[in-house]
Amino acid sequence: MRYILRLMGETEINFTHAGHGTGRMRAWKQKPFARVKLNHLSERNFLMHRNPLDTAVSVYFQIHKHELPKMNKRNLSYIKSGLLLKLPPQNIQRFVLHPVFGIENICKFNRAWLDYFSEHLPDCPIISYEDATSDLRAVIQLFERYLEISECDIDEILSKCHFSEMKKVELQGKSNELRLHGPSKDPNAMKVRKGIVQGYTEYLDEDTIKKAQQIAHAYGFEV
């Protein structure tokens, strides 16, 4: 979505994970819910989210294929976690059911934001990854109206944002605009991996999926 909005025009847009992400997970901390900052309440806000189980699988690959293998400040925090015997599980089945790294923490975060937008920002759009996958044209048109962006060439944007085109860009190493990881011999190490809804079925067994569904259902999500 970041790339799509860039292609749509020169509108300045600030993206945030709102305090959630692998940084928070590494610290094993459940930070208080942040809400939209007061100085941004009068601006055009919108919320984007994704199937929490697909997100958990994506986080697994982000941590194990990118963050843990690299020696940098981020990696040092994992070393500290390792000394405390708190490293993220290497087994993907255990990872997605983990209370900090897995689906439950993601569901808590998504539910808090969805409820917050519903109560405090009811006129602001909520867009899911699944919405964009099923009808990207409609999502682009929504952004045009809501952000008051002059009409753009939607067909051109759709062609550039097609999954196969984005994968080609990453394989060519031209990843700055897309914030991609770059080419890799391991397909699971790439940012553009599958591009499908419920892709978790390719990685998780039936028992794990059932347990994850129960967790998601408790927070009002169907995965």
C-alpha positions as CSV (number, residue, x, y, z in Angstrom):
1,M,0.0,0.0,0.0
2,R,2.9,2.3,0.7
3,Y,4.1,2.0,-2.9
4,I,0.5,2.4,-4.3
5,L,0.0,5.6,-2.4
6,R,3.4,6.9,-3.7
7,L,2.3,6.2,-7.3
8,M,-0.9,8.0,-6.7
9,G,0.6,11.4,-6.2
10,E,2.7,13.7,-4.1
11,T,0.4,13.6,-1.0
12,E,2.5,13.4,2.1
13,I,1.5,10.3,4.1
14,N,3.0,9.2,7.4
15,F,2.9,5.4,8.1
16,T,3.2,3.9,11.6
17,H,3.0,0.5,13.2
18,A,1.7,2.4,16.2
19,G,4.1,0.9,18.6
20,H,3.6,-2.7,17.5
21,G,6.1,-4.7,15.5
22,T,9.1,-6.9,16.0
23,G,10.8,-4.3,18.2
24,R,8.1,-4.6,20.8
25,M,8.1,-8.3,20.5
26,R,11.8,-8.6,21.1
27,A,11.3,-6.6,24.3
28,W,8.6,-9.0,25.4
29,K,6.5,-6.0,26.5
30,Q,2.9,-5.3,26.1
31,K,2.9,-1.6,25.8
32,P,-0.2,0.4,26.7
33,F,-2.5,1.1,23.7
34,A,-1.3,4.4,22.1
35,R,-4.3,5.8,20.2
36,V,-3.9,8.4,17.5
37,K,-1.7,11.3,18.7
38,L,-3.6,14.5,19.4
39,N,-1.7,16.5,16.7
40,H,-2.9,13.9,14.1
41,L,-6.6,13.7,15.1
42,S,-7.6,16.6,12.8
43,E,-5.8,15.0,9.9
44,R,-7.1,12.3,7.5
45,N,-6.4,9.0,9.3
46,F,-7.0,5.5,7.9
47,L,-6.3,2.1,9.3
48,M,-4.9,-0.9,7.5
49,H,-4.8,-4.4,8.8
50,R,-4.5,-8.0,7.7
51,N,-5.7,-11.5,8.6
52,P,-3.9,-12.0,11.9
53,L,-2.8,-15.6,11.1
54,D,-1.2,-14.5,7.8
55,T,0.4,-11.7,9.7
56,A,1.9,-14.1,12.3
57,V,3.4,-16.2,9.5
58,S,4.8,-13.0,7.9
59,V,6.3,-12.0,11.2
60,Y,7.9,-15.4,11.6
61,F,9.8,-15.0,8.3
62,Q,10.7,-11.4,9.0
63,I,12.3,-12.4,12.3
64,H,14.0,-15.6,11.2
65,K,15.0,-14.7,7.7
66,H,16.1,-11.1,8.3
67,E,16.4,-9.9,11.8
68,L,18.1,-12.9,13.6
69,P,20.7,-13.5,10.8
70,K,22.0,-9.9,10.8
71,M,24.6,-8.6,13.2
72,N,23.3,-5.1,14.1
73,K,21.7,-3.3,16.9
74,R,18.4,-5.1,16.3
75,N,20.2,-8.4,16.4
76,L,21.9,-7.6,19.7
77,S,18.5,-7.4,21.4
78,Y,17.9,-11.0,20.3
79,I,21.2,-12.0,21.8
80,K,20.1,-10.5,25.1
81,S,16.8,-12.4,24.7
82,G,18.8,-15.6,24.1
83,L,20.7,-15.1,27.3
84,L,17.4,-14.9,29.1
85,L,16.1,-18.0,27.2
86,K,13.5,-15.8,25.5
87,L,14.3,-16.2,21.8
88,P,11.4,-16.5,19.4
89,P,10.5,-20.1,18.6
90,Q,12.2,-21.6,15.5
91,N,9.3,-23.9,14.9
92,I,6.7,-22.0,13.0
93,Q,3.8,-24.0,14.6
94,R,5.0,-22.9,18.1
95,F,5.8,-19.4,16.8
96,V,2.3,-18.5,15.6
97,L,0.7,-19.7,18.9
98,H,3.3,-17.9,21.0
99,P,1.6,-15.3,23.3
100,V,4.1,-12.6,22.4
101,F,5.2,-13.3,18.8
102,G,2.1,-15.0,17.5
103,I,-1.5,-14.5,16.6
104,E,-2.8,-13.6,20.1
105,N,-0.7,-10.5,20.4
106,I,-1.6,-9.5,16.8
107,C,-5.3,-10.0,17.5
108,K,-5.1,-7.8,20.6
109,F,-3.5,-5.0,18.7
110,N,-5.9,-5.2,15.7
111,R,-8.9,-5.4,17.9
112,A,-7.8,-2.4,20.0
113,W,-7.3,-0.3,16.8
114,L,-10.5,-1.4,15.1
115,D,-12.5,-0.6,18.2
116,Y,-10.8,2.7,18.6
117,F,-11.5,3.8,15.0
118,S,-15.1,2.6,15.3
119,E,-15.7,4.7,18.5
120,H,-13.5,7.8,17.9
121,L,-12.9,8.0,14.2
122,P,-16.0,6.5,12.6
123,D,-15.6,8.5,9.3
124,C,-12.1,7.3,8.7
125,P,-11.7,4.3,6.3
126,I,-10.5,0.9,7.5
127,I,-8.8,-1.1,4.7
128,S,-7.7,-4.7,4.9
129,Y,-5.1,-6.5,2.9
130,E,-7.9,-8.8,1.8
131,D,-9.9,-5.8,0.5
132,A,-6.9,-4.8,-1.6
133,T,-6.3,-8.3,-2.9
134,S,-9.9,-8.8,-4.0
135,D,-10.5,-5.3,-5.5
136,L,-7.5,-3.1,-5.6
137,R,-9.2,-0.7,-8.0
138,A,-11.9,0.1,-5.5
139,V,-9.3,0.7,-2.7
140,I,-7.4,3.1,-5.0
141,Q,-10.6,4.9,-5.8
142,L,-11.4,5.2,-2.1
143,F,-8.0,6.7,-1.5
144,E,-8.6,9.2,-4.3
145,R,-11.8,10.4,-2.7
146,Y,-10.7,10.4,0.9
147,L,-7.3,12.0,0.4
148,E,-8.6,14.3,-2.3
149,I,-5.9,13.2,-4.8
150,S,-6.5,14.3,-8.3
151,E,-7.5,11.5,-10.7
152,C,-4.6,9.2,-11.5
153,D,-4.0,6.5,-14.1
154,I,-5.4,3.6,-12.1
155,D,-4.7,1.1,-14.9
156,E,-1.0,2.0,-14.8
157,I,-0.9,1.8,-11.0
158,L,-2.6,-1.7,-11.1
159,S,-0.1,-2.9,-13.7
160,K,2.9,-1.7,-11.6
161,C,1.5,-3.2,-8.4
162,H,0.7,-6.6,-9.8
163,F,2.3,-9.2,-7.7
164,S,4.4,-10.6,-10.5
165,E,5.7,-7.1,-11.3
166,M,6.6,-6.4,-7.6
167,K,8.4,-9.7,-7.4
168,K,10.3,-8.9,-10.5
169,V,11.4,-5.6,-9.0
170,E,12.6,-7.3,-5.8
171,L,14.5,-9.9,-7.8
172,Q,16.2,-7.2,-9.8
173,G,17.3,-5.5,-6.5
174,K,15.4,-2.3,-7.2
175,S,13.8,-2.3,-3.9
176,N,14.2,1.2,-2.4
177,E,10.8,2.5,-3.5
178,L,9.0,-0.6,-2.4
179,R,11.0,-1.1,0.8
180,L,11.7,-4.6,-0.1
181,H,14.4,-6.9,1.1
182,G,16.1,-7.5,-2.2
183,P,16.9,-10.7,-4.2
184,S,17.5,-13.9,-2.3
185,K,18.0,-17.6,-3.1
186,D,15.5,-18.4,-0.4
187,P,12.0,-17.4,-1.7
188,N,10.8,-17.2,2.0
189,A,13.4,-14.5,2.6
190,M,11.8,-12.1,0.1
191,K,9.3,-9.5,1.1
192,V,7.1,-10.4,-1.9
193,R,6.6,-14.0,-1.0
194,K,3.2,-15.4,-1.9
195,G,0.7,-12.5,-2.2
196,I,-2.3,-14.7,-1.4
197,V,-5.0,-14.6,1.3
198,Q,-4.8,-17.4,3.8
199,G,-1.4,-18.4,2.6
200,Y,-0.8,-19.7,6.2
201,T,-2.3,-23.0,5.0
202,E,0.9,-23.7,3.2
203,Y,3.0,-23.6,6.4
204,L,0.8,-24.7,9.3
205,D,-0.7,-28.0,10.2
206,E,-4.4,-28.5,10.9
207,D,-4.0,-28.6,14.7
208,T,-2.2,-25.3,14.8
209,I,-4.7,-23.7,12.5
210,K,-7.6,-24.9,14.7
211,K,-5.9,-23.5,17.8
212,A,-5.2,-20.2,16.0
213,Q,-8.8,-20.0,14.9
214,Q,-10.0,-20.3,18.5
215,I,-7.7,-17.5,19.6
216,A,-8.7,-15.3,16.7
217,H,-12.4,-16.0,17.3
218,A,-12.1,-14.8,20.9
219,Y,-11.1,-11.4,19.6
220,G,-13.8,-11.3,16.9
221,F,-11.7,-12.4,13.9
222,E,-12.2,-15.2,11.4
223,V,-9.0,-16.4,9.8
